[in-house]
């Protein structure tokens, strides 16, 4: 049995623009791989302070390669020496058309987030993001199932996963649910 501590990334540019203009925010070029806003940075810092003892129990940290998740992981695990693996499979759904879900080049991310292990990212460009169509819910569920099987192969029992609402809520509850930014949600995988 594996205990996952799932954390949605902090408040980001596309979250703010969605409140202002709706779903059109998800197709803006300025939202490609959107970044944390000050509010997102603050909530990640508060999580680091509030949950520090729980964060220390992490045996492994897995994070999406999207900038907002990487920034959140960097801040949340400040002062905590843990292996942090970046995994393409943890990207947000739908992994296509929505610009916030298209990652930057691997080398750019490696240069910015030097502490993280990018060995699970196999291509310089984001070849998983589809410019022609949205990923289907069936494709998301297939990604989640592959991720669960990967988790079962790990020796670690307490794993932190930092990612996105659609992926994480479907992993935890099997359906789309609202998740707060920078809150810990527990999930068991057996």
SULMOLIN-V431721 format. One record per residue. N is the residue number from 1. SS is DSSP state (@ for helix, = for strand, . for the rest). OMEGA is omega in whole degrees, -180 to 180 (* if undefined). Layout:
N|SS|OMEGA + N|SS|OMEGA
This chain:
1|.|179 + 2|=|176 + 3|=|178 + 4|=|171 + 5|=|-174 + 6|=|-178 + 7|=|172 + 8|=|179 + 9|.|177 + 10|.|-178 + 11|.|-170 + 12|=|-178 + 13|@|-177 + 14|@|175 + 15|@|179 + 16|@|-178 + 17|@|176 + 18|@|179 + 19|@|-177 + 20|@|-172 + 21|@|179 + 22|@|-173 + 23|@|177 + 24|@|179 + 25|@|-177 + 26|@|180 + 27|@|-179 + 28|.|178 + 29|@|-179 + 30|@|179 + 31|@|177 + 32|.|179 + 33|.|-172 + 34|.|-172 + 35|.|177 + 36|=|169 + 37|.|-178 + 38|@|179 + 39|@|178 + 40|@|176 + 41|@|-180 + 42|@|-178 + 43|@|176 + 44|@|178 + 45|@|178 + 46|@|178 + 47|@|178 + 48|@|-178 + 49|@|-174 + 50|@|-173 + 51|.|-174 + 52|@|-178 + 53|@|177 + 54|@|179 + 55|@|179 + 56|@|-178 + 57|.|-178 + 58|.|174 + 59|.|180 + 60|=|176 + 61|=|177 + 62|=|-175 + 63|=|174 + 64|.|179 + 65|.|178 + 66|.|-170 + 67|@|-178 + 68|@|177 + 69|@|178 + 70|@|178 + 71|@|180 + 72|@|180 + 73|@|-180 + 74|@|-178 + 75|@|-177 + 76|@|-178 + 77|.|173 + 78|.|179 + 79|.|-180 + 80|.|-174 + 81|.|180 + 82|.|173 + 83|.|179 + 84|=|180 + 85|=|179 + 86|=|-176 + 87|.|180 + 88|@|-176 + 89|@|-177 + 90|@|-179 + 91|.|-179 + 92|.|175 + 93|.|-2 + 94|.|-180 + 95|.|180 + 96|=|-179 + 97|.|-179 + 98|.|-175 + 99|@|178 + 100|@|-175 + 101|@|176 + 102|.|-176 + 103|.|173 + 104|.|177 + 105|.|-179 + 106|@|-177 + 107|@|178 + 108|@|179 + 109|@|178 + 110|@|180 + 111|@|-178 + 112|@|-175 + 113|.|-173 + 114|.|-176 + 115|.|-172 + 116|.|177 + 117|=|-179 + 118|.|-177 + 119|.|-180 + 120|.|176 + 121|.|-169 + 122|.|-179 + 123|.|178 + 124|.|180 + 125|.|178 + 126|.|-178 + 127|.|180 + 128|.|-180 + 129|.|-176 + 130|=|-179 + 131|.|-174 + 132|.|-178 + 133|.|175 + 134|.|172 + 135|.|179 + 136|.|177 + 137|@|177 + 138|@|178 + 139|@|175 + 140|@|-179 + 141|@|176 + 142|@|177 + 143|@|-180 + 144|@|179 + 145|@|176 + 146|@|179 + 147|@|179 + 148|@|179 + 149|@|176 + 150|@|180 + 151|@|-179 + 152|@|-180 + 153|@|-177 + 154|.|177 + 155|.|-178 + 156|.|-180 + 157|.|178 + 158|=|-174 + 159|=|174 + 160|=|180 + 161|=|-180 + 162|=|-175 + 163|=|-165 + 164|.|-174 + 165|@|-174 + 166|@|179 + 167|@|-174 + 168|@|-179 + 169|@|176 + 170|@|175 + 171|@|-174 + 172|@|-171 + 173|@|-178 + 174|.|179 + 175|.|178 + 176|.|176 + 177|.|177 + 178|.|176 + 179|.|177 + 180|.|174 + 181|.|173 + 182|.|172 + 183|.|180 + 184|=|176 + 185|=|-178 + 186|=|-179 + 187|=|178 + 188|=|175 + 189|=|176 + 190|.|*
